[in-house]
């Protein structure tokens, strides 16, 4: 497994962990979002914040 961590350069309160491994099957490019929702795996990621302006770096 390969791990990668993403976090803001000026704030390490949170981080996003990404994992990958060898041998993963290739997936075709998304041509139709609705059709692709039937495939396994991640299709969307989001972060929730109380205040967008405060969450963005100045």
C-alpha positions as a LaTeX table, in Angstrom:
\begin{tabular}{lrrr}
\hline
Residue & $x$ (\AA) & $y$ (\AA) & $z$ (\AA) \\
\hline
Unk1 & 0.00 & 0.00 & 0.00 \\
Unk2 & 1.02 & 3.57 & $-0.65$ \\
Unk3 & $-0.16$ & 6.31 & 1.68 \\
Unk4 & $-0.16$ & 10.03 & 1.07 \\
Unk5 & $-1.32$ & 12.79 & 3.40 \\
Unk6 & $-2.59$ & 16.21 & 2.35 \\
Unk7 & $-2.86$ & 19.13 & 4.74 \\
Unk8 & $-2.76$ & 22.91 & 4.45 \\
Unk9 & 0.76 & 24.32 & 4.48 \\
Unk10 & $-0.07$ & 26.78 & 7.27 \\
Unk11 & $-2.50$ & 24.70 & 9.34 \\
Unk12 & $-2.20$ & 21.05 & 10.34 \\
Unk13 & $-5.49$ & 20.80 & 12.26 \\
Unk14 & $-6.73$ & 18.28 & 9.70 \\
Unk15 & $-5.32$ & 16.13 & 6.96 \\
Unk16 & $-6.68$ & 13.97 & 4.18 \\
Unk17 & $-5.27$ & 10.47 & 3.87 \\
Unk18 & $-5.06$ & 8.89 & 0.41 \\
Unk19 & $-4.37$ & 5.20 & $-0.08$ \\
Unk20 & $-3.44$ & 3.28 & $-3.19$ \\
Unk21 & $-2.12$ & $-0.13$ & $-3.95$ \\
Unk22 & $-0.59$ & $-2.04$ & $-6.83$ \\
Unk23 & $-2.77$ & $-4.05$ & $-9.17$ \\
Unk24 & $-5.81$ & $-1.78$ & $-9.20$ \\
Unk25 & $-8.02$ & $-2.27$ & $-12.25$ \\
Unk26 & $-8.06$ & 0.54 & $-14.79$ \\
Unk27 & $-11.28$ & 2.54 & $-15.01$ \\
Unk28 & $-12.48$ & 4.32 & $-18.11$ \\
Unk29 & $-12.91$ & 8.09 & $-18.07$ \\
Unk30 & $-16.28$ & 9.34 & $-16.88$ \\
Unk31 & $-18.48$ & 10.01 & $-19.88$ \\
Unk32 & $-21.82$ & 10.01 & $-18.05$ \\
Unk33 & $-21.98$ & 10.77 & $-14.33$ \\
Unk34 & $-25.30$ & 9.00 & $-13.77$ \\
Unk35 & $-24.05$ & 5.80 & $-15.43$ \\
Unk36 & $-20.79$ & 5.89 & $-13.49$ \\
Unk37 & $-22.56$ & 6.08 & $-10.12$ \\
Unk38 & $-23.27$ & 2.37 & $-10.58$ \\
Unk39 & $-19.54$ & 1.60 & $-10.38$ \\
Unk40 & $-17.82$ & 0.93 & $-7.07$ \\
Unk41 & $-15.36$ & 3.42 & $-5.66$ \\
Unk42 & $-15.28$ & 7.09 & $-4.78$ \\
Unk43 & $-17.13$ & 9.53 & $-7.00$ \\
Unk44 & $-17.30$ & 12.62 & $-4.84$ \\
Unk45 & $-15.49$ & 14.10 & $-1.88$ \\
Unk46 & $-16.38$ & 17.19 & 0.05 \\
Unk47 & $-15.28$ & 19.09 & 3.12 \\
Unk48 & $-17.70$ & 20.89 & 5.37 \\
Unk49 & $-16.72$ & 24.12 & 7.09 \\
Unk50 & $-18.75$ & 26.54 & 9.17 \\
Unk51 & $-17.46$ & 29.59 & 7.32 \\
Unk52 & $-15.92$ & 29.40 & 3.84 \\
Unk53 & $-14.22$ & 32.80 & 4.11 \\
Unk54 & $-12.50$ & 31.81 & 7.36 \\
Unk55 & $-11.48$ & 28.42 & 5.95 \\
Unk56 & $-9.75$ & 29.87 & 2.86 \\
Unk57 & $-6.16$ & 31.07 & 3.23 \\
Unk58 & $-5.80$ & 34.82 & 3.13 \\
\hline
\end{tabular}
